[in-house]
Amino acid sequence: MTPATESSAVVPQVPVLNAANALTLLRLVLVPVFMATVVVSTMSHGGWRIVACLIFVFASATDLVDGWIARRFGLVTSVGKVADPIADKALTGAALLLLSWYDLLPWWVTVVILAREVGITALRFWVIRHGVIAASRGGKIKTAIQILAITWYLWPMSAALAAVGPWLMAAAVGVTVVTGFDYVVQALRLRRPRP
């Protein structure tokens, strides 16, 4: 292939409207639906709590699926890179705020987790000219533990099983804080002047 041919080769554009982004959009749409079911349940009606929990789990699962689809079929877009973490934080944040609102979760837990999430998002924008802070394995573990802990709180458990919830949430807070420091270190490395 000659240089002229190479320069005239067209790089295929990934459409913004694709399956991966559609799942991300669905997750965003499900956030107010999830919130409404929690409010209707007042976290005291078992049936509505189950509905809210299932919506939360389904919406959380779309995060795994949309990422896999985007990578597997080459559907990664700039819109998806921005919308995906926003959708994740909107869903998790709404769940934590509602759990604290209904006195099932201490407010300090919600504040610590949300402060970390907002802070890391700000860090990513701070270093975006120097590089991308990719989701680490620790970050993925953090997300999984958060989802498990929130699910545990949402589902109408017996008193014995409900007692496990605070331990799961404590683990979620611990991993959230530790991985937050890891991301700060990554950001500082990216911002460090290179010789």
N, C-alpha and C positions, 0 to 999 in steps of 0.2 A: 504494500500500500504506500503510495507516494505521500509526501507531506501535505500536498494540496488536497488529496482525498481525505487524509486524516482530519484536516481542519474543517472540511465540509461535512464530516460525519455528524449526524444529529444525535444528541444525547436524549434518550427518552425521558419525558417529563412524567413525574408521578402525579396522578390526579389527586387534588385535595379531597374530593368526594370518593373515598374508597372504603373498603370493608373495615379496616383498622380504625380509621377516623370515625366511621359511623358508630362503632362500638364505644369509642371514647365519648361521642356525643350522647349516646344512649345512657352512659353512666352519669353524665351531667344532668340529663333529663330526669333520671331516677332519684337524684338527690332530693328535690322537693317532694317527690312522691313518698320517699322513705321518711322524710321529716313529718309529712302529714299523717302517715300511719302511726308514727311514734306518738304524736300529739293526740290522735284519736284514742290510742291505747292508754294514755296517761301513765304508761308503764305499770298499769295495774290490771288491765284486761288481757288475760292469757292469749286469747285468739288473735287479737290485734298485734300483740307483741311477737307472736310467731310470724305473722305476715310481715311485720317490719323487719324482723331478723332475716327472713328469706329474701326480701328485697335487698337488704344490705349484702348478704352473701352473694347473691346473683350479680349485683353491681360490682362487687369486689372481684368476682371471677372474670368479669369482662376486661379487667386490667391485665390479667395474665393472657387472655386470648388475643386482645388487640395488639399487645407487644409481640406475641408469637407470629401473628399474621403479618404484621408490618415487616418483621425481619425475614420471615420465610419467603414472602412473595415480593420483597423489595418495594414495600409501600410506605417507607419511612418518609415523612414530610416535615417541613418546618412547623406547620400548623399542629401536627400530631405531637411533636416534641414539646411544644408549649402547652397544648390543651390537655395532654395525658396527665402530667403532674398536677395541673390545676384541678382536674376531675378527681384525682385520688385524694388530694388534700380537702376538697370540698366535701366529699363523702365522709372521710374519716373525721374531719373537723365538725361536721354537722352531728355525727353520732356522739362524739365526745361532749359537745356542748349540751345536747339533749340529755345525755346520761347525768351530767352535772346538774342541769336544770331540775331534773326529777330526783335529785339527792341520792342517786345511786353511785355516783363517782365524785370524789373530792375535787373541788374546783382547781386546786393546785396542780393536780395531775393533768387536767385539760390545759391549763395555762402553760405548763412545762412542755407538753408535747406540741401544742400549737405554736409556741414561741420558737421551738426548734425547727418546725416545718417552715414557718415563715422566714426564719433566719437563713436556713439553707437555700431556700428559693432566692432570697436576696443575694446571697453569696454567689450563686450560679450566674446571676445577671452581672454581678460585680466583676467576674473573671471571664465573661463570655468572649471578650476580645482576645484573650490569651489562651483559651482552650475550654473544653467542655469537661465538667465534673460528671463523669458517668456514675450511674447507680452502682454502688459497691455491693459485694455479697452481703456485708453487714447491713446495708440499707434494705436489701431484699428480705433479710431475716427480720429486721425491724418491722417492715410492713406486714409480714406474715403473722408475727406475734401480736401486733396491734389489732389486726383483723380478727384473730382468734379470741383475744381478750374482749373486744367489743361484742363479738358474736355471743360470747359467754354471758355478758351482761344483758344482752337483748333477749335471749331465750328465757322463757319462764322456767327457771330451774327450781328443784327442791332446795330447801335450806342447806342441806349437806353439800350439794353440788355447787350452789351459789357461793359457798365459802371459798371455792377454788378461784373465783373471779379476781379477787384482789391480788392473789399471787401471780396470776397471769398478767394483770395490769402492771404490777411491780416489775416484772420481767420486761414488759414492753417499754416502761419508762426508762429502765436501766439501759437497754439496748439503744433506745432513742437518743439518750444523752451521749453515750459512748460513740455511736456512729456520727453524731453531730460534731464532736471534737475531731473525728477523723476527716470529715468533710472540710472543716476549717483548716486543717493542716494541708490538705490537697489544694485548697484555694490559695493559701499563702505561698505554696510552692509554685503555683502557676503565675502568681503576681510577682514573684521574685525576679529582679532584673537579670537577664542572661548576659554572660560575657560576650 
